[in-house]
Amino acid sequence: MPKLEILVRKPARPRPDAPRLLLVHGICVGAWVWEEHFMPYLADAGFEVHALSLRGHGGSEGRERLDSWRLHDYTEDLRQTAAALNDAPLAVIGHSLGGAVLQDWLCTGGLAGGKVAGAALLASVPPWGLAYSAWQMMLSSPDLFQQMLRLNGSSAASLDPAVMRRNLFSDDLPDATYARFISRVHGESRHVGVELQGWRPFAPAPWQAPPMFVLGGEADRFIGVNAVRGTAAYYGVLPTLVPRLAHALMLEPRWEDAAQPLCNWLERLSARR
């Protein structure tokens, strides 16, 4: 088992009965994407926040074997991390790939022990996988589709920075923010890319899921509005759709427009306990 990086932010004034939060990132990045905005914002709201870097990502071990990992390996990372936090209720928040990992974890025993207070899917891979979204991307954003096909297990050097910026972020993203982002991006496992198409079911049955929250950006060219709505319908909740928000929502100029409704939902979870 590779050693995993876990970033922690504790609140100055803890919220009574609040669950701990565990954040799971998307493809090609690490826990660092949550560190600038979401972690301090949620900690200021009274939540203890943990952010996991999946194996081969961020500061976790396993980068040299990145292209050998599969979805079940990432799910095991979440399982091990959640188990270490199981002395208190836990709310898990997954973005993009992290949403697929979260759903796979719920599907394969994540609810055992009754410690899961809720799960949030942010611009997440939908329960049925990415095949339909990939087809839509091929038609609407062929340049982004081509870049996704170039991802490999060792490097993101083959990616076109201009295309990635145009398709993953809003037009008004500061240059310095994008420069920091692209300097830390790396490749992704080809095996996981195939599995995310949905050819292996990874979502729990809707009636087996904990309280769910589903959010996406109206300007997301990767996980479109229809995918967000479909995910919400699958879990029997209403979607939260944020205007002018693109895929890399935690680094967007309007990141707080995503963090605020998430925080509101987490506060309602706390109030139920």
Secondary structure, DSSP 4 states (H G I P E B T S, - for coil): ----EEEEE--SSPPTTPPEEEEE--TT--THHHHTTHHHHHHHTT--EEEEEPTTSTTSS-GGGGGG--HHHHHHHHHHHHHHTTTS-EEEEEETHHHHHHHHHIIIIITTTS-EEEEEEESPPPTT-SHHHHHHHHHH-HHHHHHHHH--SS--TTS-HHHHHHHHS-TT--HHHHHHHHHH-----HHHHHIIIIIS--PPPGGGS-SEEEEEETT-SSS-HHHHHHHHHHHTS--EEETT--SSGGGSTTHHHHHHHHHHHHHHHHHH-
